[in-house]
Amino acid sequence: MPTRAMSRIASACVYCGTQDGRDPRYARAAAAVGRDFARRGIHLIYGGASIGIMGALARATLDAGGEVTGIIPEFLTERESAFTDVTRLIVTRSMHERKQTMFDMADGFIALPGGIGTLEELVEVLTWFQLGQHEKPIVLGNISGFWSPLIELIEHMRETGFIAASMPLHYKVASSAAEILPLLAEAALELEPSA
């Protein structure tokens, strides 16, 4: 049975990179999002690393008094420097278990800049939404236009008939860190079933 969106977002999963990227605005945006999580009392679910913008996000959330659950597969604990100071660290046996645990714990999903792993996680939750496996909100943090090529590709897929109107994608695009959590809440309300 599909999982319904919740009008009150209690927790959200953020997918993002274990690198800083070349643009310092990525890490600054991740830290701003982390502070916003804490201010709004939303539990951060993320990939468990202490490096890159993942680390900036988690550290800023914790420093602002928020709660953070990191979820990392055992084989990445050294490579990605597992952040042991988070509120809760869950070490999984595999990437599949990590992604499923993140999905199960989150009321919504946010994608900040990142690499192939971030892209794969985002595309998976978009696919699951399209196939009716969940109705949780999704927001792309399009910081400095990072996700614009993907957004253009998705529109190209629609225009060429590979994303059918009967199987729509539902996601919001935020151009700044400040827009991300308000758009997540807005999307959750839009996805609520009619009374």
C-alpha positions, 0 to 999 in steps of 0.5 A: 500500500502506498505511503501517504504524505503527512501534512506535518513533516516530522522528519526528512531525508536529505540526499547530498554529496560527500564532497564539497564541490567547486562552488562554496555556495553548495556547502553554505546552502547545506549548512543553512538547510541544517539550521532550518531543520533545527529551527523548525524541529524537523528530524534530519535523516541523511547518509551518515558521513562527516565530510563534504556537504553531508558533513556541513548539513549534519554539523549545522543541524546539530550545532543549532540544536536539531536531531540527526540520524545518520544511516551508512553502510558498514563498508563506507564507515571509513571511506566517508568518515562516519559521523559518530557525534550525530543523535543516532548512527545506524550502520547497515549491511548494504546500500540497499538496506541504507536506502530502504531505512532512509526511505522508511524513516522520512516523511519527505525527501530533499536533494542537494548537490552531489554525485552519482550516488545522490542522483541515484537516490533521487531518481529512485524516490522519483521512480517509486513516486511515479509507480505509486509506491509512495506519496511523500514530497520531494524537493530539489535544492537547485543551488546555483542551478545544480539540478537544472540539467536534470530538470531539463532532461525530465522535461525532454522525457515528457515532451518525447512521450516517455513520461506519461501523463497517467504516471506523473512525477511530482516534485518541487524545485527550490532555488535557495536554501530558504525555500527548501523546507517551505516547499517540502511542506507545501508539497506535502499538503498538495499530496494529502488525500481530499477529505 
